[in-house]
Amino acid sequence: MSQVDYTAISKGELKHYFIKNRGDKAALPAYLYRRKKRSNSILTKVGDSDVDTKMEAAIRQQMKEEKD
Protein backbone atom coordinates (compact mmCIF):
# COMPACT_ATOMS: atom_id res chain seq x y z
CA MET A 1 0.00 0.00 0.00
CA SER A 2 1.40 3.40 -0.91
CA GLN A 3 1.73 6.05 1.79
CA VAL A 4 -1.07 8.62 1.74
CA ASP A 5 -0.28 12.30 2.38
CA TYR A 6 -3.07 13.08 4.85
CA THR A 7 -2.22 16.79 4.84
CA ALA A 8 -2.86 17.02 1.10
CA ILE A 9 -6.51 15.94 1.27
CA SER A 10 -9.51 17.68 2.79
CA LYS A 11 -10.93 16.67 6.14
CA GLY A 12 -13.99 15.20 4.40
CA GLU A 13 -11.84 13.21 1.99
CA LEU A 14 -9.74 11.98 4.89
CA LYS A 15 -12.87 10.84 6.72
CA HIS A 16 -14.08 8.91 3.67
CA TYR A 17 -10.61 7.46 3.12
CA PHE A 18 -10.51 6.20 6.70
CA ILE A 19 -13.96 4.63 6.44
CA LYS A 20 -12.97 2.77 3.26
CA ASN A 21 -9.45 1.88 4.48
CA ARG A 22 -9.86 0.88 8.12
CA GLY A 23 -6.70 -1.17 7.89
CA ASP A 24 -4.65 2.03 7.53
CA LYS A 25 -3.79 2.59 11.20
CA ALA A 26 -2.31 6.06 10.54
CA ALA A 27 -5.52 7.45 9.01
CA LEU A 28 -7.55 7.59 12.24
CA PRO A 29 -4.99 9.59 14.26
CA ALA A 30 -4.56 11.96 11.30
CA TYR A 31 -8.33 12.50 11.10
CA LEU A 32 -8.72 12.98 14.85
CA TYR A 33 -5.86 15.48 14.87
CA ARG A 34 -7.56 17.46 12.10
CA ARG A 35 -10.85 17.51 14.06
CA LYS A 36 -9.14 18.60 17.27
CA LYS A 37 -7.22 21.32 15.45
CA ARG A 38 -10.47 23.16 14.73
CA SER A 39 -10.71 26.33 16.72
CA ASN A 40 -13.04 26.54 19.68
CA SER A 41 -12.28 30.15 20.43
CA ILE A 42 -14.79 32.53 21.99
CA LEU A 43 -16.43 34.57 19.26
CA THR A 44 -18.18 37.25 21.26
CA LYS A 45 -19.34 38.32 24.69
CA VAL A 46 -22.80 38.76 26.14
CA GLY A 47 -24.32 42.04 25.03
CA ASP A 48 -22.01 42.48 22.02
CA SER A 49 -23.92 44.46 19.41
CA ASP A 50 -21.82 42.94 16.60
CA VAL A 51 -22.63 39.30 17.43
CA ASP A 52 -24.38 38.54 14.13
CA THR A 53 -21.46 39.74 12.01
CA LYS A 54 -18.93 37.81 14.11
CA MET A 55 -20.94 34.60 13.99
CA GLU A 56 -21.45 34.89 10.25
CA ALA A 57 -17.71 35.36 9.73
CA ALA A 58 -16.93 32.35 11.95
CA ILE A 59 -19.39 30.15 10.05
CA ARG A 60 -17.92 31.22 6.70
CA GLN A 61 -14.41 30.49 7.98
CA GLN A 62 -15.44 27.04 9.20
CA MET A 63 -17.09 26.24 5.87
CA LYS A 64 -13.94 27.32 4.05
CA GLU A 65 -11.75 25.14 6.28
CA GLU A 66 -13.97 22.12 5.70
CA LYS A 67 -13.55 22.49 1.92
CA ASP A 68 -9.75 22.55 2.25
C-alpha positions as protocol buffer text, in pm:
chain_id: "A"
residue {
  index: 1
  type: MET
  ca { x: 0 y: 0 z: 0 }
}
residue {
  index: 2
  type: SER
  ca { x: 140 y: 340 z: -91 }
}
residue {
  index: 3
  type: GLN
  ca { x: 173 y: 605 z: 179 }
}
residue {
  index: 4
  type: VAL
  ca { x: -107 y: 862 z: 174 }
}
residue {
  index: 5
  type: ASP
  ca { x: -28 y: 1230 z: 238 }
}
residue {
  index: 6
  type: TYR
  ca { x: -307 y: 1308 z: 485 }
}
residue {
  index: 7
  type: THR
  ca { x: -222 y: 1679 z: 484 }
}
residue {
  index: 8
  type: ALA
  ca { x: -286 y: 1702 z: 110 }
}
residue {
  index: 9
  type: ILE
  ca { x: -651 y: 1594 z: 127 }
}
residue {
  index: 10
  type: SER
  ca { x: -951 y: 1768 z: 279 }
}
residue {
  index: 11
  type: LYS
  ca { x: -1093 y: 1667 z: 614 }
}
residue {
  index: 12
  type: GLY
  ca { x: -1399 y: 1520 z: 440 }
}
residue {
  index: 13
  type: GLU
  ca { x: -1184 y: 1321 z: 199 }
}
residue {
  index: 14
  type: LEU
  ca { x: -974 y: 1198 z: 489 }
}
residue {
  index: 15
  type: LYS
  ca { x: -1287 y: 1084 z: 672 }
}
residue {
  index: 16
  type: HIS
  ca { x: -1408 y: 891 z: 367 }
}
residue {
  index: 17
  type: TYR
  ca { x: -1061 y: 746 z: 312 }
}
residue {
  index: 18
  type: PHE
  ca { x: -1051 y: 620 z: 670 }
}
residue {
  index: 19
  type: ILE
  ca { x: -1396 y: 463 z: 644 }
}
residue {
  index: 20
  type: LYS
  ca { x: -1297 y: 277 z: 326 }
}
residue {
  index: 21
  type: ASN
  ca { x: -945 y: 188 z: 448 }
}
residue {
  index: 22
  type: ARG
  ca { x: -986 y: 88 z: 812 }
}
residue {
  index: 23
  type: GLY
  ca { x: -670 y: -117 z: 789 }
}
residue {
  index: 24
  type: ASP
  ca { x: -465 y: 203 z: 753 }
}
residue {
  index: 25
  type: LYS
  ca { x: -379 y: 259 z: 1120 }
}
residue {
  index: 26
  type: ALA
  ca { x: -231 y: 606 z: 1054 }
}
residue {
  index: 27
  type: ALA
  ca { x: -552 y: 745 z: 901 }
}
residue {
  index: 28
  type: LEU
  ca { x: -755 y: 759 z: 1224 }
}
residue {
  index: 29
  type: PRO
  ca { x: -499 y: 959 z: 1426 }
}
residue {
  index: 30
  type: ALA
  ca { x: -456 y: 1196 z: 1130 }
}
residue {
  index: 31
  type: TYR
  ca { x: -833 y: 1250 z: 1110 }
}
residue {
  index: 32
  type: LEU
  ca { x: -872 y: 1298 z: 1485 }
}
residue {
  index: 33
  type: TYR
  ca { x: -586 y: 1548 z: 1487 }
}
residue {
  index: 34
  type: ARG
  ca { x: -756 y: 1746 z: 1210 }
}
residue {
  index: 35
  type: ARG
  ca { x: -1085 y: 1751 z: 1406 }
}
residue {
  index: 36
  type: LYS
  ca { x: -914 y: 1860 z: 1727 }
}
residue {
  index: 37
  type: LYS
  ca { x: -722 y: 2132 z: 1545 }
}
residue {
  index: 38
  type: ARG
  ca { x: -1047 y: 2316 z: 1473 }
}
residue {
  index: 39
  type: SER
  ca { x: -1071 y: 2633 z: 1672 }
}
residue {
  index: 40
  type: ASN
  ca { x: -1304 y: 2654 z: 1968 }
}
residue {
  index: 41
  type: SER
  ca { x: -1228 y: 3015 z: 2043 }
}
residue {
  index: 42
  type: ILE
  ca { x: -1479 y: 3253 z: 2199 }
}
residue {
  index: 43
  type: LEU
  ca { x: -1643 y: 3457 z: 1926 }
}
residue {
  index: 44
  type: THR
  ca { x: -1818 y: 3725 z: 2126 }
}
residue {
  index: 45
  type: LYS
  ca { x: -1934 y: 3832 z: 2469 }
}
residue {
  index: 46
  type: VAL
  ca { x: -2280 y: 3876 z: 2614 }
}
residue {
  index: 47
  type: GLY
  ca { x: -2432 y: 4204 z: 2503 }
}
residue {
  index: 48
  type: ASP
  ca { x: -2201 y: 4248 z: 2202 }
}
residue {
  index: 49
  type: SER
  ca { x: -2392 y: 4446 z: 1941 }
}
residue {
  index: 50
  type: ASP
  ca { x: -2182 y: 4294 z: 1660 }
}
residue {
  index: 51
  type: VAL
  ca { x: -2263 y: 3930 z: 1743 }
}
residue {
  index: 52
  type: ASP
  ca { x: -2438 y: 3854 z: 1413 }
}
residue {
  index: 53
  type: THR
  ca { x: -2146 y: 3974 z: 1201 }
}
residue {
  index: 54
  type: LYS
  ca { x: -1893 y: 3781 z: 1411 }
}
residue {
  index: 55
  type: MET
  ca { x: -2094 y: 3460 z: 1399 }
}
residue {
  index: 56
  type: GLU
  ca { x: -2145 y: 3489 z: 1025 }
}
residue {
  index: 57
  type: ALA
  ca { x: -1771 y: 3536 z: 973 }
}
residue {
  index: 58
  type: ALA
  ca { x: -1693 y: 3235 z: 1195 }
}
residue {
  index: 59
  type: ILE
  ca { x: -1939 y: 3015 z: 1005 }
}
residue {
  index: 60
  type: ARG
  ca { x: -1792 y: 3122 z: 670 }
}
residue {
  index: 61
  type: GLN
  ca { x: -1441 y: 3049 z: 798 }
}
residue {
  index: 62
  type: GLN
  ca { x: -1544 y: 2704 z: 920 }
}
residue {
  index: 63
  type: MET
  ca { x: -1709 y: 2624 z: 587 }
}
residue {
  index: 64
  type: LYS
  ca { x: -1394 y: 2732 z: 405 }
}
residue {
  index: 65
  type: GLU
  ca { x: -1175 y: 2514 z: 628 }
}
residue {
  index: 66
  type: GLU
  ca { x: -1397 y: 2212 z: 570 }
}
residue {
  index: 67
  type: LYS
  ca { x: -1355 y: 2249 z: 192 }
}
residue {
  index: 68
  type: ASP
  ca { x: -975 y: 2255 z: 225 }
}
